[in-house]
């Protein structure tokens, strides 16, 4: 039998687009004969799958797998070419089986996944057989797994359209407190799905990024103020231009100065000093809210809760801690939305037919 070299496998893969292991197996079965190996792949349906490999897969589904003990959560995005296929029962099973496989084996990279074995065959062969049967290019684009340690808990959520999924992890002062927070975590997942925060906390923001975003925020508000001035709508007074954009910028010195300014204002208003203690916290919170608008856009803890838009997620968590009877802290979340960041091709039907005929 002819020796199967890496170069032979590389050439067959470049020619057919089939998986590396599939190419190696084909060459082995065909004693190194290149043309026979190509035909072998076609007969297995893998050649057909290869022809679809250059077609953009920007539709699809996200899938969530939560372990029975709520200690491990896996989120994946598997893409198809059309939304129609994303509703196919076989494709739905593929997403579910793949997500469960990822979680059970603890994969971190797509390379680990593609070199694995599922249902007795290589994952590449399994995926390519699905491509051949379903008739579209399918791509496991990304996945993530969160794990909870002692006194930790996880939950997840898939939106009804299957295009948005979230997993979230929390830690608590005890296992009992953690379990009490399970339903609350589901609510937070739904909030994240709707409100799209990019970060957990303002502490995760880069200071240079915040300063650049502040300049953009001021420019946006000033432009809108010009429009409001032109329209002279009494129901739309001009925006107050903030001095800062995030709590990341609010140092202890700045907060101390803000408190002193509030005291000076109360004194000028002849407010009795004995009631200052009741007024200052609310005004200080208002100062922080006015000067952390970036946090309310980008961070989970800084956003107002969709189920109670008078309170931030951070404030709601503090209330939940009292309700649960112990410390409860969100430590991480992951949100996937199908196709985000992918550039879809825009071809009309006639152009698509012409492209297939050429």
C-alpha positions, 0 to 999 in steps of 0.5 A, a space after each residue: 500500500 502506498 504511503 499516505 503523506 501529509 502532502 497528499 492529504 493537503 492536496 485532496 483537501 484543497 481539491 475537495 474541501 472535505 475534512 482532513 481526517 475524511 481525506 486521509 481515510 479516503 486515501 487509505 481506502 483507495 491505496 493512495 489513488 487521488 482520483 479514486 479518493 475524490 470519487 470515494 468522497 463524493 460517494 460518501 456525500 462528502 464531496 457534495 458537502 465540500 462544494 458548499 463549503 465556500 457559501 456563507 452560513 450566516 443564519 442558523 441557531 444558538 443552543 443552550 445546554 444546562 447540566 442537571 445540577 446547574 453547575 455547567 452551562 454551554 452555549 453554541 452557535 451553529 450556522 446555516 445558509 438560510 433561515 428555512 433550514 434553521 427550522 429543520 428538525 434535523 438541523 435542530 437535533 444537530 445543534 442540540 447534540 453538538 452542544 451536549 457533545 461539547 459540554 460532555 467533552 469539555 472542548 474549548 476550541 473548534 479545533 478540538 471539536 472537529 478532531 473529536 469523535 461523535 456517534 462512532 465517527 469523526 466530527 468532521 464526517 458527522 458534520 459533512 454527512 449532515 451537510 450532504 443530507 440537509 443540502 446547505 453549508 453548516 458551520 459550528 461558528 463558536 461556543 462557550 462553557 461556563 462552570 460554577 464551583 462551590 456555592 456557584 450556580 448557572 442558568 441560561 435562556 434561548 429566545 423563542 426564535 432560537 437566534 439569541 441565547 445567554 448563559 450566566 454564572 453567579 457565586 453565593 455565600 452558600 449552596 442554599 443561597 445559590 439555589 434561591 437565585 436560580 429563577 433570578 438568573 433566568 430573568 437576568 438572561 432574558 434581560 441580557 438577551 433583550 438589552 445586549 450588554 457587552 460587559 458585566 461592570 464598569 470595572 471591565 471598561 478600559 479607561 482610554 475607551 471610556 474617555 473616547 466614548 465620552 467625547 462621542 457622547 458629548 458631541 451626540 448630546 450637543 447635536 441633539 440640543 441644537 435640534 431641540 433648540 430649533 424645534 422649541 418643543 417645551 416637552 423636550 428641554 435640552 440635555 444636561 451635558 455630563 462631566 463624565 461617562 462612566 463610574 470608571 472615571 468617578 474617583 473618590 476625590 470626584 465623588 467627595 467634591 460632588 458631595 461638597 457641592 451638594 452641601 453648598 447647594 443645600 446651604 444656599 437653599 437654606 435647607 436645615 442642616 439636620 435633614 441634609 443626611 436624608 437628601 445627600 445620598 439621593 442627590 449623590 446617586 443622581 450625580 452618579 447616574 447623570 455621569 455614568 450614561 455609558 455604563 447604562 448602555 454597555 454594562 449589565 450591572 449599570 443597566 436598568 432592569 427590564 422588570 423594574 426600570 426604576 432600579 439598576 441591575 446592581 441595585 436589584 442584586 442588593 435587594 435579592 441578597 437580602 431576600 436570599 439571606 446571603 451574598 449573591 454575585 454575578 461573575 460572568 455571562 455570555 450572549 450569542 446572537 446568530 450571524 452577528 459580525 458576519 457580512 451577508 452577501 446581497 445577490 438578487 435571484 437572477 444573479 444567484 442563478 447566473 453565478 451557479 450556471 457559470 
